[in-house]
Structure formats: structure tokens, C-alpha cells
Amino acid sequence: MLNLAVIRSQFPALEKPVVFLDNPGGTQVARSVVERMTRYLTESNANHGGEFETSRISDAIVDEARQRMADFLNARRTEEIIFGPNMTSLTFQMSRALGKQLRPGDTIVVTRLDHDANISPWVKLAEDLRLTIRWVDFHPEDGTLNLEDFEQAMRERPRLVAFGYASNALGTVNPVAELVARAHRVGALTYVDAVQYAPHGPIDVQTLDVDFLVCSAYKFFGPHVGVLYGKYELLESLPAYKVRPAPEEPPGKFEMGTGNFEGIAGVLGALEYLEWMGKTFGGEVEESLPSQFTGRRRYFKSAMAAIRAYEFSLSRTLLDVLEEIPGIAIYGITDHRRLEERVPTVSFTLNGKNPKEVARMLDERQIQVWNGNFYALAVTQRLGLEESGGLVRVGPVHYNTIEELERLGRALWEIARMQ
């Protein structure tokens, strides 16, 4: 059982009288992140590869962050972890490298359930190389991927299949292992956007057998840094757009220019926080973990399993609270028996109120939420909501409380009744 008072004490921003429900756009950072970044900038701020102490310390911090990130994702080796500015930049970069293996007429599959960062890089690549883009639809009634349409797309024998782990707009968790297996059966590579799932549950890239997976540290309680995992043999074989003195091997050949080393130190701080979570609160889920996880990897998996278990109560409460609001329309899974298929990210519209207006009125009540399309443009277009301002999105994480969601419900009741 999570001790919310202890957990919330680890986040300096939570001392403010604000309800942070904007977490799908970026979580608050743990105290260890602030401490790591401050310590880096004051004690080890240097460029990479120097023959002096400060540079050696800086490199050691980056190496440690890379190792912990490999542990967090259960990668086979540290060289499979690449740091970059953000998921979007890393995906555009990787799309160009993968494009070297594609020919006119080849097919790339994308889905309408995805963030545009896992759509536009592939669409732009297709425009440049005269490739074919095959769109996979989702079911508007519950926000789940259309698996029949996905299977039809596989019959076209695509070269690459890009899809999300969880929807940043509707909260849907895709059956990633199944989708990867289907893609591999037809010889396609897979590129998974795990940005929205990473703060909510455990990720095991080896069990999933995914070829590439991307996430962002600022969604799992760290700074604005992107992370890409790729199978080493693929990263080794792909060409890199880089300067000539840069390394020829991964990960260095894909980490262009001077890195955001203070940010990477912050990633280390976020992972230290999650390791602490596993040691402190992972006991109740310990027996449910696969036996192959040991040491730090086991702590990470137990932390994320404990978070996932607690967040089921957040999802139930949030759905209950929202369903009581007059004039509300909730998009995505609402059935309490299907909470395994979603994260606690819920989007809605309120009859007679523009989503931006709702977000502003909640802000007046010190409750922060997002409105619009959240860069999931294909979702709001498919739902026919883009022209009317999109959606209101509420996204609690494990440091949020049931009481905060009840406070949201009272505020929405007031707003719904306003003329």
C-alpha cells in the first residue's frame, strides 16, 4: 500500500495548494532530480571525454544514468539506450536512419490513436521517399485500437509499424506484445511510443521483443530529456546523421553534439526515486513479479507494479466522479471491469462549454488540466472534435489523491451548472 504522505513529501511542487492533474503533459519532479541536477551543475559541469577530473565525473554520471535506464526498461545492454532532447526529436532522427533501408512503394503503418510524434516523422519520410502510409483506425466508442484493421494492414506486408503503448488522449493501453508479434510475423520492424505508459506501469523491452521504444523522462518525474531504446544489432547496422568525429558505434553515433548532461543527471535522479519506491512500497507486489528480475531491475518492476495497482483506484474514482457531472461526454474506456486496458488519463467534453473555457475555470479553482488535442491530432479529428476545441484531459499519477479527484468533481459540478 502506498503511503501518499511520504510519497508527496518527495515532490517539492506538491507543497503548493494546487491540484496537478496535467501530468500527461509532464509530471512534477522528485526532489532527487533537483538535487542531482544542482549537484551536476555545481560540482561536475564539463564536456564529454576530457582528460581531467570534472569531465571524468560527468561521464561517470551519464554512464550511471544509462545503466539505470537500461535496468528500468530491462534492456540487454547499456548501449541500447540513447539520450536526446525529447521523444519527437529522437523519432525524427531515427526515421531518417531507418529511411535508408526503405524503397519507393514500401509501406509504413501508423495509427489514428497515436500522438503526432509517432505519426508525422513517418508521414514526412513517406513524402520524401515515395512510401505508402497505411492508417489503422480505432473504435470511437471506447477508444481502443481496431485490431481487425491492424491485421488487414499486416497483410500488406509493411516494412515498419509504429504505434503507442498508451494513448495520451484517451488513456487506452494497447496490447503491445501481441501487436509486435503480428508485425514480426510479416517481417516488419516495430517502433513503440511508450511516453504515456512509462509513468504508469512496468516496461520490459525483452519480453515485448520490440525493436525500438521511446519515452520521455519528464513524463516519469524527471527533467525534459528523451530516451530511445533500440535492439543493439539494429542500432549498430543503421547509418547515423552525425558529425565526422562522433563515434561510429551506438549509442554515441546517435547522440548528436554535446549532450544535455545536467538533464541526464536529472534522469538518474528520477530513476533513483523509482528505485526507492520499489524498495519502500514494492513488498506487496513482489510475489507477482517474474523470477528473472533481480537487484535494481526487480526494484524498478516492483515500483511500477505498485504504482499500477494504486492507480486502478484513481481510475475508478475519476470515472465515478466524472460520470456524475451533468452534460459530460467521456471518451475512452469507462467500464470498471476493463481498467487493465487503460491508464488514469481521461478526456471529456462538457455540454455548452468550450474545453479551453473549462480548463481556465478549473485553473481559477487551482486545479490544473489540459485542453485541446495534446498533439494527438488524429484522435480529435477522428472523433470530430478538433474544430470545437478538442477535449479536456485529466491525468492523475501516483502522487495524486482520491481527495483531489473528489475536489475536481465538485469544481466540475459548479462549472456545469453555470449559465
Contacts in CASP RR format, 6 or more apart in sequence:
PFRMAT RR
TARGET T0000
AUTHOR 0000-0000-0000
METHOD contacts of the structure
MODEL  1
MLNLAVIRSQFPALEKPVVFLDNPGGTQVARSVVERMTRYLTESNANHGG
EFETSRISDAIVDEARQRMADFLNARRTEEIIFGPNMTSLTFQMSRALGK
QLRPGDTIVVTRLDHDANISPWVKLAEDLRLTIRWVDFHPEDGTLNLEDF
EQAMRERPRLVAFGYASNALGTVNPVAELVARAHRVGALTYVDAVQYAPH
GPIDVQTLDVDFLVCSAYKFFGPHVGVLYGKYELLESLPAYKVRPAPEEP
PGKFEMGTGNFEGIAGVLGALEYLEWMGKTFGGEVEESLPSQFTGRRRYF
KSAMAAIRAYEFSLSRTLLDVLEEIPGIAIYGITDHRRLEERVPTVSFTL
NGKNPKEVARMLDERQIQVWNGNFYALAVTQRLGLEESGGLVRVGPVHYN
TIEELERLGRALWEIARMQ
1 281 0 8 1.000
1 284 0 8 1.000
1 310 0 8 1.000
2 281 0 8 1.000
2 306 0 8 1.000
2 307 0 8 1.000
2 310 0 8 1.000
2 398 0 8 1.000
3 281 0 8 1.000
4 399 0 8 1.000
4 401 0 8 1.000
6 280 0 8 1.000
7 277 0 8 1.000
7 398 0 8 1.000
7 399 0 8 1.000
8 14 0 8 1.000
8 399 0 8 1.000
10 30 0 8 1.000
10 31 0 8 1.000
10 32 0 8 1.000
10 273 0 8 1.000
10 276 0 8 1.000
11 28 0 8 1.000
11 29 0 8 1.000
11 30 0 8 1.000
11 31 0 8 1.000
11 221 0 8 1.000
11 399 0 8 1.000
12 28 0 8 1.000
12 29 0 8 1.000
12 31 0 8 1.000
12 34 0 8 1.000
13 20 0 8 1.000
13 28 0 8 1.000
13 29 0 8 1.000
14 20 0 8 1.000
14 28 0 8 1.000
14 399 0 8 1.000
17 366 0 8 1.000
18 366 0 8 1.000
18 367 0 8 1.000
18 368 0 8 1.000
19 366 0 8 1.000
19 367 0 8 1.000
19 368 0 8 1.000
19 400 0 8 1.000
19 404 0 8 1.000
19 407 0 8 1.000
19 408 0 8 1.000
20 27 0 8 1.000
20 28 0 8 1.000
20 368 0 8 1.000
20 400 0 8 1.000
21 367 0 8 1.000
21 368 0 8 1.000
21 369 0 8 1.000
21 394 0 8 1.000
21 395 0 8 1.000
21 396 0 8 1.000
21 400 0 8 1.000
21 404 0 8 1.000
21 408 0 8 1.000
22 368 0 8 1.000
22 369 0 8 1.000
22 370 0 8 1.000
22 395 0 8 1.000
23 199 0 8 1.000
23 219 0 8 1.000
23 395 0 8 1.000
23 396 0 8 1.000
23 397 0 8 1.000
23 400 0 8 1.000
24 168 0 8 1.000
24 196 0 8 1.000
24 219 0 8 1.000
24 345 0 8 1.000
24 370 0 8 1.000
24 374 0 8 1.000
24 393 0 8 1.000
24 395 0 8 1.000
25 168 0 8 1.000
25 219 0 8 1.000
25 370 0 8 1.000
25 374 0 8 1.000
26 218 0 8 1.000
26 219 0 8 1.000
27 199 0 8 1.000
27 218 0 8 1.000
27 219 0 8 1.000
27 220 0 8 1.000
27 221 0 8 1.000
27 222 0 8 1.000
27 397 0 8 1.000
28 221 0 8 1.000
28 399 0 8 1.000
29 218 0 8 1.000
29 221 0 8 1.000
29 222 0 8 1.000
29 223 0 8 1.000
29 270 0 8 1.000
30 221 0 8 1.000
30 222 0 8 1.000
30 269 0 8 1.000
30 270 0 8 1.000
30 273 0 8 1.000
31 273 0 8 1.000
32 269 0 8 1.000
32 270 0 8 1.000
32 272 0 8 1.000
32 273 0 8 1.000
32 276 0 8 1.000
33 221 0 8 1.000
33 222 0 8 1.000
33 223 0 8 1.000
33 266 0 8 1.000
33 269 0 8 1.000
33 270 0 8 1.000
33 273 0 8 1.000
35 269 0 8 1.000
36 265 0 8 1.000
36 266 0 8 1.000
36 268 0 8 1.000
36 269 0 8 1.000
36 272 0 8 1.000
37 223 0 8 1.000
37 262 0 8 1.000
37 263 0 8 1.000
37 265 0 8 1.000
37 266 0 8 1.000
39 265 0 8 1.000
40 58 0 8 1.000
40 61 0 8 1.000
40 261 0 8 1.000
40 262 0 8 1.000
40 263 0 8 1.000
40 265 0 8 1.000
40 266 0 8 1.000
41 262 0 8 1.000
43 57 0 8 1.000
44 54 0 8 1.000
44 57 0 8 1.000
44 58 0 8 1.000
44 61 0 8 1.000
45 54 0 8 1.000
45 58 0 8 1.000
45 261 0 8 1.000
45 262 0 8 1.000
46 52 0 8 1.000
46 54 0 8 1.000
46 55 0 8 1.000
46 57 0 8 1.000
46 58 0 8 1.000
47 55 0 8 1.000
47 58 0 8 1.000
47 258 0 8 1.000
48 55 0 8 1.000
48 58 0 8 1.000
48 59 0 8 1.000
48 62 0 8 1.000
48 258 0 8 1.000
48 259 0 8 1.000
48 261 0 8 1.000
49 55 0 8 1.000
49 56 0 8 1.000
49 59 0 8 1.000
50 56 0 8 1.000
50 59 0 8 1.000
58 261 0 8 1.000
61 261 0 8 1.000
61 264 0 8 1.000
61 265 0 8 1.000
61 268 0 8 1.000
62 83 0 8 1.000
62 261 0 8 1.000
62 264 0 8 1.000
62 265 0 8 1.000
63 78 0 8 1.000
64 268 0 8 1.000
65 83 0 8 1.000
65 264 0 8 1.000
65 265 0 8 1.000
65 266 0 8 1.000
65 267 0 8 1.000
65 268 0 8 1.000
65 271 0 8 1.000
66 78 0 8 1.000
66 81 0 8 1.000
66 83 0 8 1.000
66 251 0 8 1.000
67 78 0 8 1.000
68 268 0 8 1.000
68 271 0 8 1.000
68 272 0 8 1.000
68 275 0 8 1.000
68 296 0 8 1.000
69 75 0 8 1.000
69 81 0 8 1.000
69 227 0 8 1.000
69 267 0 8 1.000
69 271 0 8 1.000
70 76 0 8 1.000
70 77 0 8 1.000
70 78 0 8 1.000
70 80 0 8 1.000
70 81 0 8 1.000
71 271 0 8 1.000
71 296 0 8 1.000
71 297 0 8 1.000
71 300 0 8 1.000
72 203 0 8 1.000
72 271 0 8 1.000
72 274 0 8 1.000
72 300 0 8 1.000
73 81 0 8 1.000
73 203 0 8 1.000
73 204 0 8 1.000
73 205 0 8 1.000
73 213 0 8 1.000
73 215 0 8 1.000
73 229 0 8 1.000
74 203 0 8 1.000
74 204 0 8 1.000
74 205 0 8 1.000
74 206 0 8 1.000
74 207 0 8 1.000
74 293 0 8 1.000
74 297 0 8 1.000
74 301 0 8 1.000
75 81 0 8 1.000
75 205 0 8 1.000
75 206 0 8 1.000
75 229 0 8 1.000
75 230 0 8 1.000
76 206 0 8 1.000
76 232 0 8 1.000
77 232 0 8 1.000
79 232 0 8 1.000
79 235 0 8 1.000
79 249 0 8 1.000
79 250 0 8 1.000
79 251 0 8 1.000
80 229 0 8 1.000
80 230 0 8 1.000
80 231 0 8 1.000
80 232 0 8 1.000
80 235 0 8 1.000
80 250 0 8 1.000
80 251 0 8 1.000
81 227 0 8 1.000
81 228 0 8 1.000
81 229 0 8 1.000
81 251 0 8 1.000
82 90 0 8 1.000
82 227 0 8 1.000
82 228 0 8 1.000
82 229 0 8 1.000
82 230 0 8 1.000
82 235 0 8 1.000
82 250 0 8 1.000
82 251 0 8 1.000
82 252 0 8 1.000
82 254 0 8 1.000
82 255 0 8 1.000
83 225 0 8 1.000
83 226 0 8 1.000
83 227 0 8 1.000
83 251 0 8 1.000
83 255 0 8 1.000
83 259 0 8 1.000
83 260 0 8 1.000
83 264 0 8 1.000
83 267 0 8 1.000
84 90 0 8 1.000
84 225 0 8 1.000
84 226 0 8 1.000
84 227 0 8 1.000
84 228 0 8 1.000
84 255 0 8 1.000
84 259 0 8 1.000
84 260 0 8 1.000
85 224 0 8 1.000
85 225 0 8 1.000
85 226 0 8 1.000
85 260 0 8 1.000
86 216 0 8 1.000
86 224 0 8 1.000
86 225 0 8 1.000
86 226 0 8 1.000
87 117 0 8 1.000
87 193 0 8 1.000
87 195 0 8 1.000
87 214 0 8 1.000
87 215 0 8 1.000
87 216 0 8 1.000
87 226 0 8 1.000
87 227 0 8 1.000
87 228 0 8 1.000
88 117 0 8 1.000
88 121 0 8 1.000
89 226 0 8 1.000
90 214 0 8 1.000
90 226 0 8 1.000
90 227 0 8 1.000
90 228 0 8 1.000
91 117 0 8 1.000
91 118 0 8 1.000
91 121 0 8 1.000
91 191 0 8 1.000
91 193 0 8 1.000
91 214 0 8 1.000
91 228 0 8 1.000
92 121 0 8 1.000
92 124 0 8 1.000
93 241 0 8 1.000
93 254 0 8 1.000
93 256 0 8 1.000
94 121 0 8 1.000
94 191 0 8 1.000
94 212 0 8 1.000
94 228 0 8 1.000
94 238 0 8 1.000
94 254 0 8 1.000
95 121 0 8 1.000
95 122 0 8 1.000
95 124 0 8 1.000
95 125 0 8 1.000
96 125 0 8 1.000
96 241 0 8 1.000
97 238 0 8 1.000
97 239 0 8 1.000
97 240 0 8 1.000
97 241 0 8 1.000
97 254 0 8 1.000
98 125 0 8 1.000
98 160 0 8 1.000
98 189 0 8 1.000
98 238 0 8 1.000
99 125 0 8 1.000
99 129 0 8 1.000
100 238 0 8 1.000
100 239 0 8 1.000
101 159 0 8 1.000
101 238 0 8 1.000
102 108 0 8 1.000
102 125 0 8 1.000
102 129 0 8 1.000
102 131 0 8 1.000
102 159 0 8 1.000
102 160 0 8 1.000
103 129 0 8 1.000
104 129 0 8 1.000
104 130 0 8 1.000
104 131 0 8 1.000
105 130 0 8 1.000
105 131 0 8 1.000
105 132 0 8 1.000
106 129 0 8 1.000
106 131 0 8 1.000
106 132 0 8 1.000
106 158 0 8 1.000
106 159 0 8 1.000
107 131 0 8 1.000
107 132 0 8 1.000
107 133 0 8 1.000
107 134 0 8 1.000
107 156 0 8 1.000
107 157 0 8 1.000
107 158 0 8 1.000
107 159 0 8 1.000
108 122 0 8 1.000
108 125 0 8 1.000
108 126 0 8 1.000
108 131 0 8 1.000
108 132 0 8 1.000
108 133 0 8 1.000
108 134 0 8 1.000
108 158 0 8 1.000
108 159 0 8 1.000
108 160 0 8 1.000
108 161 0 8 1.000
108 162 0 8 1.000
109 133 0 8 1.000
109 134 0 8 1.000
109 135 0 8 1.000
109 136 0 8 1.000
109 150 0 8 1.000
109 153 0 8 1.000
109 154 0 8 1.000
109 158 0 8 1.000
109 160 0 8 1.000
109 161 0 8 1.000
109 162 0 8 1.000
109 163 0 8 1.000
109 183 0 8 1.000
109 188 0 8 1.000
110 118 0 8 1.000
110 119 0 8 1.000
110 122 0 8 1.000
110 123 0 8 1.000
110 133 0 8 1.000
110 134 0 8 1.000
110 135 0 8 1.000
110 136 0 8 1.000
110 162 0 8 1.000
110 163 0 8 1.000
111 119 0 8 1.000
111 135 0 8 1.000
111 136 0 8 1.000
111 137 0 8 1.000
111 138 0 8 1.000
111 145 0 8 1.000
111 150 0 8 1.000
111 162 0 8 1.000
111 163 0 8 1.000
111 164 0 8 1.000
111 378 0 8 1.000
112 135 0 8 1.000
112 136 0 8 1.000
112 137 0 8 1.000
112 138 0 8 1.000
112 378 0 8 1.000
112 379 0 8 1.000
112 381 0 8 1.000
112 382 0 8 1.000
113 138 0 8 1.000
113 143 0 8 1.000
113 145 0 8 1.000
113 163 0 8 1.000
113 164 0 8 1.000
113 167 0 8 1.000
113 169 0 8 1.000
113 170 0 8 1.000
113 172 0 8 1.000
113 174 0 8 1.000
113 376 0 8 1.000
113 378 0 8 1.000
113 379 0 8 1.000
114 162 0 8 1.000
114 163 0 8 1.000
114 164 0 8 1.000
114 167 0 8 1.000
114 193 0 8 1.000
114 376 0 8 1.000
114 378 0 8 1.000
115 164 0 8 1.000
115 168 0 8 1.000
115 169 0 8 1.000
115 193 0 8 1.000
115 195 0 8 1.000
115 196 0 8 1.000
115 374 0 8 1.000
115 375 0 8 1.000
115 376 0 8 1.000
116 375 0 8 1.000
116 376 0 8 1.000
116 377 0 8 1.000
116 378 0 8 1.000
117 193 0 8 1.000
117 195 0 8 1.000
117 375 0 8 1.000
118 162 0 8 1.000
118 163 0 8 1.000
118 164 0 8 1.000
118 191 0 8 1.000
118 193 0 8 1.000
118 214 0 8 1.000
119 162 0 8 1.000
119 378 0 8 1.000
122 133 0 8 1.000
122 160 0 8 1.000
122 162 0 8 1.000
123 133 0 8 1.000
125 131 0 8 1.000
126 132 0 8 1.000
126 133 0 8 1.000
134 153 0 8 1.000
134 156 0 8 1.000
134 158 0 8 1.000
136 145 0 8 1.000
136 146 0 8 1.000
136 149 0 8 1.000
136 150 0 8 1.000
136 153 0 8 1.000
136 163 0 8 1.000
137 146 0 8 1.000
137 149 0 8 1.000
137 382 0 8 1.000
138 144 0 8 1.000
138 145 0 8 1.000
138 146 0 8 1.000
138 172 0 8 1.000
138 379 0 8 1.000
138 382 0 8 1.000
139 145 0 8 1.000
139 146 0 8 1.000
140 331 0 8 1.000
140 382 0 8 1.000
140 383 0 8 1.000
142 172 0 8 1.000
142 332 0 8 1.000
142 333 0 8 1.000
142 334 0 8 1.000
142 335 0 8 1.000
143 167 0 8 1.000
143 170 0 8 1.000
143 172 0 8 1.000
143 331 0 8 1.000
143 332 0 8 1.000
143 333 0 8 1.000
144 172 0 8 1.000
144 332 0 8 1.000
144 333 0 8 1.000
144 341 0 8 1.000
145 163 0 8 1.000
145 172 0 8 1.000
145 174 0 8 1.000
145 179 0 8 1.000
147 175 0 8 1.000
150 179 0 8 1.000
150 182 0 8 1.000
151 182 0 8 1.000
153 161 0 8 1.000
154 161 0 8 1.000
154 182 0 8 1.000
154 183 0 8 1.000
154 185 0 8 1.000
154 186 0 8 1.000
154 188 0 8 1.000
155 186 0 8 1.000
157 186 0 8 1.000
157 187 0 8 1.000
157 188 0 8 1.000
158 183 0 8 1.000
158 186 0 8 1.000
158 188 0 8 1.000
159 187 0 8 1.000
159 188 0 8 1.000
159 189 0 8 1.000
160 188 0 8 1.000
160 189 0 8 1.000
160 190 0 8 1.000
160 191 0 8 1.000
161 179 0 8 1.000
161 183 0 8 1.000
161 188 0 8 1.000
161 189 0 8 1.000
161 190 0 8 1.000
161 191 0 8 1.000
162 190 0 8 1.000
162 191 0 8 1.000
162 192 0 8 1.000
162 193 0 8 1.000
163 174 0 8 1.000
163 176 0 8 1.000
163 179 0 8 1.000
163 190 0 8 1.000
163 191 0 8 1.000
163 192 0 8 1.000
163 193 0 8 1.000
164 174 0 8 1.000
164 176 0 8 1.000
164 192 0 8 1.000
164 193 0 8 1.000
164 194 0 8 1.000
164 196 0 8 1.000
164 197 0 8 1.000
165 173 0 8 1.000
165 174 0 8 1.000
165 176 0 8 1.000
165 192 0 8 1.000
165 193 0 8 1.000
165 194 0 8 1.000
165 196 0 8 1.000
165 197 0 8 1.000
165 198 0 8 1.000
165 203 0 8 1.000
165 213 0 8 1.000
166 172 0 8 1.000
166 173 0 8 1.000
166 174 0 8 1.000
166 194 0 8 1.000
166 196 0 8 1.000
166 197 0 8 1.000
166 200 0 8 1.000
166 342 0 8 1.000
166 343 0 8 1.000
166 345 0 8 1.000
167 174 0 8 1.000
167 196 0 8 1.000
167 345 0 8 1.000
167 376 0 8 1.000
167 379 0 8 1.000
168 195 0 8 1.000
168 196 0 8 1.000
168 345 0 8 1.000
168 374 0 8 1.000
168 375 0 8 1.000
168 376 0 8 1.000
169 331 0 8 1.000
169 345 0 8 1.000
169 347 0 8 1.000
169 373 0 8 1.000
169 374 0 8 1.000
169 376 0 8 1.000
169 379 0 8 1.000
169 380 0 8 1.000
169 391 0 8 1.000
169 393 0 8 1.000
170 331 0 8 1.000
170 332 0 8 1.000
170 333 0 8 1.000
170 342 0 8 1.000
170 345 0 8 1.000
170 347 0 8 1.000
170 379 0 8 1.000
171 196 0 8 1.000
171 332 0 8 1.000
171 333 0 8 1.000
171 342 0 8 1.000
171 343 0 8 1.000
171 344 0 8 1.000
171 345 0 8 1.000
171 346 0 8 1.000
171 347 0 8 1.000
172 332 0 8 1.000
172 333 0 8 1.000
172 341 0 8 1.000
172 342 0 8 1.000
173 197 0 8 1.000
173 340 0 8 1.000
173 341 0 8 1.000
173 342 0 8 1.000
173 343 0 8 1.000
176 192 0 8 1.000
176 208 0 8 1.000
176 210 0 8 1.000
177 207 0 8 1.000
177 208 0 8 1.000
177 209 0 8 1.000
179 190 0 8 1.000
180 190 0 8 1.000
180 192 0 8 1.000
180 208 0 8 1.000
180 209 0 8 1.000
180 210 0 8 1.000
181 209 0 8 1.000
183 189 0 8 1.000
183 190 0 8 1.000
184 190 0 8 1.000
184 209 0 8 1.000
189 211 0 8 1.000
189 212 0 8 1.000
189 234 0 8 1.000
190 210 0 8 1.000
190 211 0 8 1.000
190 212 0 8 1.000
191 211 0 8 1.000
191 212 0 8 1.000
191 213 0 8 1.000
191 214 0 8 1.000
192 208 0 8 1.000
192 210 0 8 1.000
192 212 0 8 1.000
192 213 0 8 1.000
192 214 0 8 1.000
193 214 0 8 1.000
194 203 0 8 1.000
194 213 0 8 1.000
194 214 0 8 1.000
194 215 0 8 1.000
195 214 0 8 1.000
195 215 0 8 1.000
195 216 0 8 1.000
195 219 0 8 1.000
196 219 0 8 1.000
196 343 0 8 1.000
196 345 0 8 1.000
197 203 0 8 1.000
197 215 0 8 1.000
197 343 0 8 1.000
198 215 0 8 1.000
198 216 0 8 1.000
198 219 0 8 1.000
198 220 0 8 1.000
199 219 0 8 1.000
199 220 0 8 1.000
199 221 0 8 1.000
199 307 0 8 1.000
199 397 0 8 1.000
199 398 0 8 1.000
200 304 0 8 1.000
200 307 0 8 1.000
200 308 0 8 1.000
200 311 0 8 1.000
200 343 0 8 1.000
200 344 0 8 1.000
200 397 0 8 1.000
201 304 0 8 1.000
201 305 0 8 1.000
201 307 0 8 1.000
201 308 0 8 1.000
201 343 0 8 1.000
202 300 0 8 1.000
202 301 0 8 1.000
202 304 0 8 1.000
202 305 0 8 1.000
202 308 0 8 1.000
203 213 0 8 1.000
203 215 0 8 1.000
203 304 0 8 1.000
204 301 0 8 1.000
205 213 0 8 1.000
205 229 0 8 1.000
205 230 0 8 1.000
210 229 0 8 1.000
211 230 0 8 1.000
211 231 0 8 1.000
211 234 0 8 1.000
212 228 0 8 1.000
212 229 0 8 1.000
212 230 0 8 1.000
212 231 0 8 1.000
212 234 0 8 1.000
213 228 0 8 1.000
213 229 0 8 1.000
213 230 0 8 1.000
214 226 0 8 1.000
214 227 0 8 1.000
214 228 0 8 1.000
214 229 0 8 1.000
215 226 0 8 1.000
215 227 0 8 1.000
216 224 0 8 1.000
216 225 0 8 1.000
216 226 0 8 1.000
216 227 0 8 1.000
217 223 0 8 1.000
217 224 0 8 1.000
217 225 0 8 1.000
217 226 0 8 1.000
217 227 0 8 1.000
217 263 0 8 1.000
217 266 0 8 1.000
217 267 0 8 1.000
217 270 0 8 1.000
218 224 0 8 1.000
218 225 0 8 1.000
220 270 0 8 1.000
220 274 0 8 1.000
221 270 0 8 1.000
221 273 0 8 1.000
221 274 0 8 1.000
222 266 0 8 1.000
222 267 0 8 1.000
222 269 0 8 1.000
222 270 0 8 1.000
223 262 0 8 1.000
223 263 0 8 1.000
223 266 0 8 1.000
223 267 0 8 1.000
223 270 0 8 1.000
224 263 0 8 1.000
225 260 0 8 1.000
225 263 0 8 1.000
225 264 0 8 1.000
225 266 0 8 1.000
225 267 0 8 1.000
227 267 0 8 1.000
228 254 0 8 1.000
232 250 0 8 1.000
235 250 0 8 1.000
235 251 0 8 1.000
235 254 0 8 1.000
236 249 0 8 1.000
236 250 0 8 1.000
240 246 0 8 1.000
240 253 0 8 1.000
240 254 0 8 1.000
241 256 0 8 1.000
242 253 0 8 1.000
242 254 0 8 1.000
242 256 0 8 1.000
243 256 0 8 1.000
243 257 0 8 1.000
246 252 0 8 1.000
246 253 0 8 1.000
246 255 0 8 1.000
246 256 0 8 1.000
246 257 0 8 1.000
247 253 0 8 1.000
271 300 0 8 1.000
274 299 0 8 1.000
274 300 0 8 1.000
274 303 0 8 1.000
274 304 0 8 1.000
275 296 0 8 1.000
275 299 0 8 1.000
275 300 0 8 1.000
275 303 0 8 1.000
277 303 0 8 1.000
277 306 0 8 1.000
277 307 0 8 1.000
278 299 0 8 1.000
278 300 0 8 1.000
278 302 0 8 1.000
278 303 0 8 1.000
278 306 0 8 1.000
279 299 0 8 1.000
281 303 0 8 1.000
281 306 0 8 1.000
282 299 0 8 1.000
282 302 0 8 1.000
282 303 0 8 1.000
282 305 0 8 1.000
282 306 0 8 1.000
283 302 0 8 1.000
283 306 0 8 1.000
284 306 0 8 1.000
284 309 0 8 1.000
285 302 0 8 1.000
285 305 0 8 1.000
285 306 0 8 1.000
285 309 0 8 1.000
286 302 0 8 1.000
288 305 0 8 1.000
289 298 0 8 1.000
289 301 0 8 1.000
289 302 0 8 1.000
289 305 0 8 1.000
290 301 0 8 1.000
293 301 0 8 1.000
307 397 0 8 1.000
307 398 0 8 1.000
310 398 0 8 1.000
311 343 0 8 1.000
311 344 0 8 1.000
311 396 0 8 1.000
311 397 0 8 1.000
311 398 0 8 1.000
312 339 0 8 1.000
313 402 0 8 1.000
314 344 0 8 1.000
314 396 0 8 1.000
314 398 0 8 1.000
314 400 0 8 1.000
314 402 0 8 1.000
314 405 0 8 1.000
315 339 0 8 1.000
315 342 0 8 1.000
315 343 0 8 1.000
315 344 0 8 1.000
315 346 0 8 1.000
316 336 0 8 1.000
316 339 0 8 1.000
317 402 0 8 1.000
317 405 0 8 1.000
317 406 0 8 1.000
318 344 0 8 1.000
318 346 0 8 1.000
318 394 0 8 1.000
318 395 0 8 1.000
318 396 0 8 1.000
318 405 0 8 1.000
318 408 0 8 1.000
319 330 0 8 1.000
319 334 0 8 1.000
319 336 0 8 1.000
319 346 0 8 1.000
321 405 0 8 1.000
321 406 0 8 1.000
321 408 0 8 1.000
321 409 0 8 1.000
321 412 0 8 1.000
322 328 0 8 1.000
322 330 0 8 1.000
322 346 0 8 1.000
322 348 0 8 1.000
322 394 0 8 1.000
322 409 0 8 1.000
322 412 0 8 1.000
323 330 0 8 1.000
323 334 0 8 1.000
324 409 0 8 1.000
324 413 0 8 1.000
325 350 0 8 1.000
325 409 0 8 1.000
325 412 0 8 1.000
325 413 0 8 1.000
325 416 0 8 1.000
326 351 0 8 1.000
326 413 0 8 1.000
326 416 0 8 1.000
326 417 0 8 1.000
327 350 0 8 1.000
327 351 0 8 1.000
327 416 0 8 1.000
328 348 0 8 1.000
328 349 0 8 1.000
328 350 0 8 1.000
328 351 0 8 1.000
328 412 0 8 1.000
328 416 0 8 1.000
329 348 0 8 1.000
329 349 0 8 1.000
329 350 0 8 1.000
329 351 0 8 1.000
330 346 0 8 1.000
330 347 0 8 1.000
330 348 0 8 1.000
331 347 0 8 1.000
331 348 0 8 1.000
331 349 0 8 1.000
331 383 0 8 1.000
331 391 0 8 1.000
332 342 0 8 1.000
332 346 0 8 1.000
332 347 0 8 1.000
333 339 0 8 1.000
333 341 0 8 1.000
333 342 0 8 1.000
344 395 0 8 1.000
344 396 0 8 1.000
344 397 0 8 1.000
345 393 0 8 1.000
345 394 0 8 1.000
345 395 0 8 1.000
346 393 0 8 1.000
346 394 0 8 1.000
346 395 0 8 1.000
347 391 0 8 1.000
347 392 0 8 1.000
347 393 0 8 1.000
347 394 0 8 1.000
348 391 0 8 1.000
348 392 0 8 1.000
348 394 0 8 1.000
349 355 0 8 1.000
349 385 0 8 1.000
349 388 0 8 1.000
349 390 0 8 1.000
349 391 0 8 1.000
349 392 0 8 1.000
350 358 0 8 1.000
350 392 0 8 1.000
350 412 0 8 1.000
350 415 0 8 1.000
350 416 0 8 1.000
351 416 0 8 1.000
353 415 0 8 1.000
353 416 0 8 1.000
354 388 0 8 1.000
354 389 0 8 1.000
355 371 0 8 1.000
355 372 0 8 1.000
355 389 0 8 1.000
355 390 0 8 1.000
355 391 0 8 1.000
355 392 0 8 1.000
356 371 0 8 1.000
356 372 0 8 1.000
356 389 0 8 1.000
358 369 0 8 1.000
358 371 0 8 1.000
358 392 0 8 1.000
358 412 0 8 1.000
358 415 0 8 1.000
359 369 0 8 1.000
359 370 0 8 1.000
359 371 0 8 1.000
359 392 0 8 1.000
361 411 0 8 1.000
361 415 0 8 1.000
361 418 0 8 1.000
362 368 0 8 1.000
362 369 0 8 1.000
362 408 0 8 1.000
362 411 0 8 1.000
362 412 0 8 1.000
362 415 0 8 1.000
365 411 0 8 1.000
365 414 0 8 1.000
367 407 0 8 1.000
367 408 0 8 1.000
367 411 0 8 1.000
369 392 0 8 1.000
369 393 0 8 1.000
369 394 0 8 1.000
369 395 0 8 1.000
370 392 0 8 1.000
370 393 0 8 1.000
371 389 0 8 1.000
371 390 0 8 1.000
371 391 0 8 1.000
371 392 0 8 1.000
371 393 0 8 1.000
372 380 0 8 1.000
372 389 0 8 1.000
372 390 0 8 1.000
372 391 0 8 1.000
372 392 0 8 1.000
372 393 0 8 1.000
373 379 0 8 1.000
373 380 0 8 1.000
373 386 0 8 1.000
373 389 0 8 1.000
373 390 0 8 1.000
373 391 0 8 1.000
374 391 0 8 1.000
374 393 0 8 1.000
377 386 0 8 1.000
380 386 0 8 1.000
380 389 0 8 1.000
380 390 0 8 1.000
380 391 0 8 1.000
383 391 0 8 1.000
385 391 0 8 1.000
394 408 0 8 1.000
396 404 0 8 1.000
396 405 0 8 1.000
END
